[in-house]
Amino acid sequence: MADGVPGGGGRPPGGGSSGPSKSVEKSAEKVAEAITKSDEAINASKLQEEQLRDRIQSNQKQKISEQISQLHQKLGELAEKYLLPKYKEIDPNLKAGYTGSFKTGTVGNPNKSTYGQPIDLSNYDIDYYIKSDILSSTYGNSLKADPEFRVILAKTLDLKD
C-alpha cells in the first residue's frame, strides 16, 4: 500500500486528484462568462427599451404641444374676433390670454391623478382670462364667462385640425 491508501498510489479514494480538474475550472469560467454576457445583454436590452419609451413619450409630448399650439391659435383668433372687441371698447389696454393646463399642456393640479401628465385633448377645459382694472372696477366680480362666446366655441367644429 502506497501512502497508506489501498490501491491508491498516493491518490485520494476514488482515484481523483486532490483539487478540481482544469476542465472543471474552465467550464466554471465559461459559465461565469456566459452569465456576465447574458447580464450585459439584458441590461443593454433594458436600456434600449428605456430609450425607446423616452422617445415615444417625447414624440407624444411634441404632438400634444403642436396640437395645443394650433388650438391656441384658433381660439385666439376666435377671441380676437368675437370676444375681445366689446371689452376693448371699454378698455383698449386690457390683457388677455390662456392660463392653467391649457396654456402649459400639462395637468398642473397636484390633487388630480393625472398631475404632471399631458392634458387629454379629448376632454379638457380652456382657462382664458381678461385682465383689466377698468373692467374690474366697472363690473366687479359679476363679469363671468361670456355666454355668447361659449356658444361660438361650442358651434366651432373640428378645433383640433
MARLOKOL-352282 format. One line per field, with one value per residue: residue number from 1; x, y, z of N, C-alpha, C in turn; residue in one letter; chain. Coordinates in Angstrom, 3 decimals. Layout:
num <- (NUM,...)
n.c1 <- (X,...)
n.c2 <- (Y,...)
n.c3 <- (Z,...)
ca.c1 <- (X,...)
ca.c2 <- (Y,...)
ca.c3 <- (Z,...)
c.c1 <- (X,...)
c.c2 <- (Y,...)
c.c3 <- (Z,...)
residu <- (A,...)
chaine <- (A,...)
***
This chain:
num <- (1,2,3,4,5,6,7,8,9,10,11,12,13,14,15,16,17,18,19,20,21,22,23,24,25,26,27,28,29,30,31,32,33,34,35,36,37,38,39,40,41,42,43,44,45,46,47,48,49,50,51,52,53,54,55,56,57,58,59,60,61,62,63,64,65,66,67,68,69,70,71,72,73,74,75,76,77,78,79,80,81,82,83,84,85,86,87,88,89,90,91,92,93,94,95,96,97,98,99,100,101,102,103,104,105,106,107,108,109,110,111,112,113,114,115,116,117,118,119,120,121,122,123,124,125,126,127,128,129,130,131,132,133,134,135,136,137,138,139,140,141,142,143,144,145,146,147,148,149,150,151,152,153,154,155,156,157,158,159,160,161)
n.c1 <- (0.832,0.649,1.469,-0.415,-2.961,-5.159,-4.431,-4.043,-1.746,-0.843,-2.896,-6.060,-9.041,-11.114,-9.647,-9.237,-7.780,-6.282,-7.495,-9.931,-10.354,-8.651,-10.372,-12.878,-12.574,-12.236,-14.732,-16.386,-15.468,-16.279,-19.061,-19.495,-18.606,-20.491,-22.814,-22.234,-22.107,-24.741,-26.093,-25.137,-26.269,-28.984,-29.130,-28.413,-30.558,-32.661,-31.904,-32.184,-34.968,-35.839,-34.848,-36.312,-38.922,-38.689,-38.284,-40.733,-42.509,-41.535,-42.103,-44.901,-45.440,-44.477,-46.259,-48.691,-48.067,-47.843,-50.495,-51.842,-50.740,-51.836,-54.528,-54.447,-53.878,-56.169,-58.284,-57.463,-57.751,-60.536,-61.263,-60.191,-61.803,-64.512,-64.834,-63.097,-63.339,-65.672,-64.998,-62.625,-63.508,-64.260,-61.925,-59.132,-56.577,-56.555,-55.452,-55.136,-55.368,-54.228,-54.303,-53.328,-53.639,-54.303,-52.738,-50.114,-50.136,-49.868,-51.120,-51.594,-52.605,-51.992,-53.708,-55.011,-55.218,-53.862,-51.798,-49.064,-49.002,-49.503,-52.241,-55.501,-56.558,-59.026,-60.731,-60.904,-60.556,-60.773,-58.852,-59.169,-58.288,-59.177,-57.653,-58.162,-58.165,-60.077,-62.359,-62.704,-63.285,-65.627,-67.397,-66.898,-67.003,-68.964,-68.622,-68.386,-67.701,-68.189,-71.293,-72.201,-69.838,-69.144,-71.125,-70.352,-67.857,-68.758,-70.148,-68.156,-66.669,-64.481,-62.018,-59.509,-58.150)
n.c2 <- (-1.174,2.026,5.028,4.586,4.255,1.972,0.558,3.000,4.481,7.014,8.606,10.188,8.523,7.083,7.702,10.230,13.538,15.803,18.364,20.415,19.549,20.901,21.154,21.365,23.768,25.472,25.135,26.256,28.874,29.525,29.344,31.405,33.541,33.426,34.024,36.623,37.889,37.469,38.949,41.496,41.731,41.706,44.049,45.905,45.570,46.428,49.098,49.956,49.619,51.512,53.863,53.836,54.056,56.600,58.131,57.724,58.875,61.484,62.123,61.963,64.045,66.167,66.068,66.610,69.134,70.525,70.283,71.667,74.177,74.778,74.854,77.020,79.058,78.992,79.414,81.811,83.460,83.346,84.560,87.129,87.993,87.612,87.927,89.755,92.389,93.827,94.249,95.596,98.004,99.209,99.042,99.562,98.730,96.283,93.084,89.771,86.195,82.759,80.438,78.083,74.474,74.331,76.257,75.369,72.727,70.621,68.798,70.582,70.493,69.309,67.685,66.049,62.847,62.685,64.430,66.305,65.015,65.048,67.047,65.728,65.720,65.085,65.713,68.441,71.644,75.179,77.655,80.893,84.249,87.654,90.557,93.519,96.591,98.571,97.179,95.532,97.407,98.402,96.196,94.531,91.532,90.407,89.964,87.329,84.218,84.650,84.230,84.302,83.952,81.409,79.925,80.366,79.058,76.450,75.939,75.938,73.774,70.935,71.753,70.711,70.294)
n.c3 <- (0.000,-0.949,0.509,2.479,1.427,0.194,-2.860,-3.907,-4.562,-3.723,-4.276,-3.470,-2.178,-4.685,-6.836,-7.909,-8.372,-5.977,-6.148,-7.977,-11.399,-14.281,-16.449,-15.275,-13.947,-16.155,-17.338,-15.387,-15.486,-18.076,-17.788,-15.919,-17.475,-19.537,-18.103,-17.291,-19.805,-20.568,-18.586,-19.281,-21.812,-21.154,-19.612,-21.582,-23.299,-21.653,-21.379,-24.033,-24.310,-22.422,-23.604,-25.988,-24.954,-23.793,-26.134,-27.419,-25.554,-25.643,-28.307,-28.193,-26.396,-27.924,-30.076,-28.776,-27.835,-30.262,-31.147,-29.128,-29.509,-32.013,-31.276,-29.482,-31.288,-33.019,-31.180,-30.124,-32.355,-32.618,-30.193,-30.550,-32.613,-31.802,-29.007,-27.559,-28.797,-27.828,-25.179,-25.396,-26.281,-23.972,-22.441,-23.984,-23.376,-22.156,-20.959,-22.163,-22.258,-22.091,-19.380,-16.846,-17.320,-19.993,-21.132,-20.565,-21.334,-19.696,-16.929,-14.072,-11.531,-8.411,-7.003,-8.724,-10.297,-12.642,-12.540,-13.732,-16.142,-19.734,-21.003,-21.645,-24.771,-25.673,-23.739,-22.146,-20.510,-21.120,-19.918,-19.892,-19.630,-18.912,-18.169,-16.554,-15.068,-15.393,-16.355,-14.166,-12.126,-13.157,-13.492,-11.344,-9.490,-10.966,-13.647,-15.607,-17.349,-20.789,-22.128,-24.829,-26.263,-25.454,-26.759,-29.401,-29.376,-28.856,-31.203,-33.053,-35.072,-35.132,-33.818,-33.437,-35.789)
ca.c1 <- (0.000,1.434,0.965,-1.473,-4.256,-5.130,-4.516,-4.117,-0.520,-0.701,-4.093,-7.171,-10.005,-11.863,-8.686,-9.159,-6.684,-6.611,-8.255,-10.760,-9.565,-8.597,-11.551,-13.974,-12.307,-12.528,-16.190,-16.940,-15.150,-17.147,-20.407,-19.477,-18.502,-21.786,-23.750,-21.872,-22.550,-26.201,-26.483,-24.847,-27.270,-30.250,-29.016,-28.447,-31.938,-33.445,-31.538,-32.826,-36.399,-35.997,-34.621,-37.454,-40.053,-38.444,-38.521,-42.180,-43.101,-41.125,-42.888,-46.281,-45.470,-44.303,-47.509,-49.672,-47.648,-48.228,-51.958,-52.233,-50.356,-52.859,-55.737,-54.207,-54.001,-57.573,-59.115,-57.041,-58.408,-61.949,-61.372,-59.938,-62.911,-65.854,-64.901,-62.365,-63.700,-66.620,-64.325,-61.610,-64.182,-64.257,-60.525,-58.265,-55.290,-56.731,-54.574,-55.911,-54.565,-54.529,-53.638,-53.605,-53.133,-54.471,-51.577,-48.871,-50.264,-49.630,-52.015,-50.832,-53.269,-51.418,-54.767,-55.546,-54.418,-53.097,-50.857,-47.784,-49.162,-50.092,-53.693,-56.262,-57.140,-60.414,-61.525,-60.142,-61.228,-59.945,-58.755,-58.857,-58.524,-59.090,-57.204,-58.396,-58.608,-61.302,-63.462,-62.880,-63.975,-66.965,-68.246,-66.596,-66.949,-70.130,-68.222,-68.004,-67.503,-69.092,-72.194,-72.234,-68.594,-69.234,-71.943,-69.493,-66.899,-69.466,-70.540,-66.968,-66.394,-63.167,-60.980,-58.220,-57.451)
ca.c2 <- (0.000,3.237,6.151,4.190,4.169,0.721,0.674,4.410,5.026,8.408,9.364,10.022,7.491,7.402,7.832,11.592,14.356,16.468,19.587,20.300,19.426,22.119,21.233,21.846,25.190,26.153,25.115,27.240,30.195,29.733,29.603,32.754,34.467,33.426,34.735,38.047,38.355,37.471,40.117,42.686,41.784,42.086,45.471,46.666,45.497,47.311,50.462,50.232,49.777,52.802,54.914,53.810,54.604,58.036,58.736,57.686,59.908,62.773,62.334,62.231,65.399,67.093,66.074,67.327,70.538,71.082,70.381,72.762,75.415,75.021,75.262,78.388,79.963,79.053,80.033,83.210,84.150,83.485,85.558,88.450,88.367,87.576,88.175,90.911,93.731,94.560,94.631,96.591,99.308,99.760,99.160,99.153,98.229,95.047,91.940,88.534,85.031,81.448,80.081,76.706,73.347,74.585,77.051,74.600,71.406,69.626,68.921,71.223,70.361,68.148,66.855,65.175,61.635,62.870,65.520,66.222,64.359,65.916,67.113,64.850,66.612,64.724,66.142,69.489,72.941,76.297,78.726,82.133,85.373,89.041,91.353,94.943,97.340,99.293,96.200,95.084,98.445,98.583,95.021,93.801,90.078,89.930,89.637,85.914,83.712,85.274,83.189,84.332,83.380,79.960,79.385,80.383,77.959,75.174,75.761,75.819,72.354,70.431,72.652,70.040,70.254)
ca.c3 <- (0.000,-1.028,1.288,3.383,0.783,-0.557,-4.307,-4.253,-5.117,-3.387,-4.643,-2.526,-2.603,-5.891,-7.907,-8.435,-7.875,-4.729,-6.393,-9.177,-12.624,-15.069,-17.318,-14.441,-13.746,-17.409,-17.510,-14.453,-16.036,-19.245,-17.279,-15.336,-18.604,-20.226,-17.235,-17.391,-21.128,-20.534,-17.789,-20.085,-22.882,-20.520,-19.272,-22.841,-23.778,-20.785,-21.734,-25.317,-24.035,-21.756,-24.595,-26.889,-24.198,-23.691,-27.453,-27.660,-24.700,-26.179,-29.531,-27.784,-25.838,-29.043,-30.837,-27.961,-27.835,-31.560,-31.176,-28.232,-30.189,-33.028,-30.560,-29.005,-32.432,-33.457,-30.154,-30.061,-33.470,-32.268,-29.121,-31.149,-33.496,-31.211,-27.562,-27.050,-29.281,-26.979,-23.939,-25.749,-26.384,-22.618,-22.028,-25.099,-22.865,-21.391,-21.249,-22.243,-22.626,-21.514,-18.140,-16.437,-18.094,-21.422,-21.550,-20.453,-21.946,-18.656,-15.781,-13.010,-10.234,-7.716,-6.435,-9.768,-10.517,-13.880,-12.296,-14.419,-17.440,-20.763,-20.919,-22.541,-25.767,-25.957,-22.589,-21.487,-20.402,-21.553,-18.927,-20.614,-18.727,-19.356,-17.027,-16.796,-13.888,-15.752,-16.349,-12.787,-11.348,-13.728,-13.304,-10.111,-9.648,-11.715,-15.014,-15.661,-18.702,-21.758,-22.660,-26.293,-26.764,-25.218,-27.857,-30.597,-29.231,-28.996,-32.607,-33.879,-35.214,-35.508,-33.330,-33.373,-37.089)
c.c1 <- (0.877,0.733,-0.242,-2.843,-4.238,-5.337,-4.451,-2.887,-0.427,-1.902,-5.179,-8.137,-10.788,-10.932,-8.546,-7.969,-7.153,-7.425,-9.115,-9.882,-9.613,-9.810,-12.766,-13.803,-12.650,-14.026,-16.846,-16.674,-16.046,-18.575,-20.494,-19.411,-19.828,-22.832,-23.495,-22.351,-24.071,-26.715,-26.257,-25.885,-28.624,-30.229,-29.074,-29.865,-32.844,-33.173,-32.194,-34.325,-36.677,-35.854,-35.785,-38.680,-39.912,-38.709,-40.008,-42.866,-42.760,-41.915,-44.341,-46.401,-45.338,-45.596,-48.584,-49.345,-48.039,-49.741,-52.440,-51.889,-51.378,-54.162,-55.603,-54.428,-55.455,-58.448,-58.739,-57.686,-59.889,-62.147,-61.167,-61.116,-64.234,-65.939,-64.304,-62.829,-64.650,-65.987,-63.228,-62.218,-64.162,-62.827,-59.617,-56.931,-55.421,-55.717,-55.438,-54.989,-55.024,-53.762,-53.940,-53.056,-53.311,-53.291,-50.323,-48.922,-50.084,-50.582,-51.198,-51.434,-52.730,-52.463,-55.382,-54.624,-53.541,-52.070,-49.533,-47.854,-49.715,-51.615,-54.306,-56.998,-58.539,-61.339,-60.721,-61.003,-60.235,-59.997,-58.252,-59.183,-58.492,-58.753,-57.363,-58.879,-59.918,-62.498,-63.750,-63.637,-65.402,-67.890,-68.009,-66.477,-68.099,-69.784,-67.651,-67.786,-68.588,-69.978,-72.228,-70.977,-68.567,-70.038,-71.104,-68.477,-67.580,-69.843,-69.332,-66.559,-64.920,-62.045,-59.594,-57.472,-56.975)
c.c2 <- (1.239,4.336,5.806,4.125,2.916,0.982,2.106,4.967,6.528,9.262,9.202,8.960,7.958,7.650,9.228,12.330,15.097,17.754,19.418,20.253,20.731,22.242,21.735,23.349,25.986,26.204,26.153,28.653,30.521,30.040,31.018,33.804,34.564,34.191,36.236,38.621,38.444,38.674,41.405,42.843,42.220,43.570,46.344,46.700,46.415,48.774,50.861,50.445,51.127,53.948,54.994,54.420,56.123,58.742,58.784,58.770,61.303,63.109,62.659,63.652,66.436,67.207,66.859,68.816,71.214,71.270,71.534,74.104,75.775,75.482,76.690,79.378,80.120,79.770,81.498,84.039,84.368,84.557,86.966,88.924,88.526,87.969,89.524,92.275,94.497,95.007,95.657,97.963,100.009,99.996,98.652,98.553,96.938,93.996,90.700,87.394,83.771,81.268,78.602,75.668,73.548,75.402,76.180,73.269,70.265,69.879,69.445,71.111,69.120,67.239,65.909,63.985,61.748,63.994,65.270,65.583,65.360,65.922,66.160,65.745,66.191,65.173,67.183,70.746,74.027,77.360,79.968,83.291,86.695,89.849,92.827,95.586,98.062,98.344,95.723,96.130,98.663,97.430,94.291,92.316,89.533,89.571,88.220,85.518,84.258,84.210,83.143,83.692,81.871,79.290,79.315,79.248,76.607,74.889,75.577,74.354,72.108,71.376,72.028,70.062,71.608)
c.c3 <- (0.000,-0.279,2.139,2.747,-0.063,-2.053,-4.794,-4.890,-4.887,-3.767,-3.592,-3.021,-3.819,-7.057,-8.463,-7.900,-6.635,-4.936,-7.635,-10.412,-13.393,-15.967,-16.537,-14.203,-14.998,-17.662,-16.611,-14.952,-17.225,-18.814,-16.710,-16.442,-19.354,-19.417,-17.320,-18.714,-21.177,-19.746,-18.570,-21.192,-22.325,-20.179,-20.517,-23.397,-22.961,-21.121,-23.055,-25.141,-23.386,-22.748,-25.576,-26.213,-24.069,-25.013,-27.765,-26.840,-25.209,-27.441,-29.198,-27.230,-26.947,-29.837,-30.082,-27.955,-29.150,-31.652,-30.300,-28.872,-31.270,-32.387,-30.044,-30.141,-32.861,-32.438,-29.950,-31.156,-33.173,-31.195,-29.682,-31.990,-32.746,-29.732,-27.167,-27.569,-28.361,-25.661,-24.205,-25.991,-25.033,-22.144,-23.143,-24.641,-22.063,-21.827,-21.256,-22.638,-21.931,-20.217,-17.851,-17.390,-19.596,-21.957,-21.601,-21.186,-20.961,-17.492,-14.600,-11.629,-9.523,-7.079,-7.464,-9.974,-11.756,-13.760,-13.021,-15.795,-18.460,-20.638,-21.943,-23.531,-26.203,-24.816,-21.804,-21.359,-20.804,-20.476,-19.658,-19.688,-19.487,-18.111,-17.382,-15.509,-14.171,-15.735,-14.936,-11.964,-11.857,-13.358,-11.989,-10.393,-10.486,-13.163,-15.027,-17.111,-19.626,-22.403,-24.186,-26.884,-26.549,-26.331,-29.134,-30.532,-29.439,-30.435,-33.540,-33.916,-35.502,-35.077,-33.374,-34.691,-37.515)
residu <- (M,A,D,G,V,P,G,G,G,G,R,P,P,G,G,G,S,S,G,P,S,K,S,V,E,K,S,A,E,K,V,A,E,A,I,T,K,S,D,E,A,I,N,A,S,K,L,Q,E,E,Q,L,R,D,R,I,Q,S,N,Q,K,Q,K,I,S,E,Q,I,S,Q,L,H,Q,K,L,G,E,L,A,E,K,Y,L,L,P,K,Y,K,E,I,D,P,N,L,K,A,G,Y,T,G,S,F,K,T,G,T,V,G,N,P,N,K,S,T,Y,G,Q,P,I,D,L,S,N,Y,D,I,D,Y,Y,I,K,S,D,I,L,S,S,T,Y,G,N,S,L,K,A,D,P,E,F,R,V,I,L,A,K,T,L,D,L,K,D)
chaine <- (A,A,A,A,A,A,A,A,A,A,A,A,A,A,A,A,A,A,A,A,A,A,A,A,A,A,A,A,A,A,A,A,A,A,A,A,A,A,A,A,A,A,A,A,A,A,A,A,A,A,A,A,A,A,A,A,A,A,A,A,A,A,A,A,A,A,A,A,A,A,A,A,A,A,A,A,A,A,A,A,A,A,A,A,A,A,A,A,A,A,A,A,A,A,A,A,A,A,A,A,A,A,A,A,A,A,A,A,A,A,A,A,A,A,A,A,A,A,A,A,A,A,A,A,A,A,A,A,A,A,A,A,A,A,A,A,A,A,A,A,A,A,A,A,A,A,A,A,A,A,A,A,A,A,A,A,A,A,A,A,A)
***
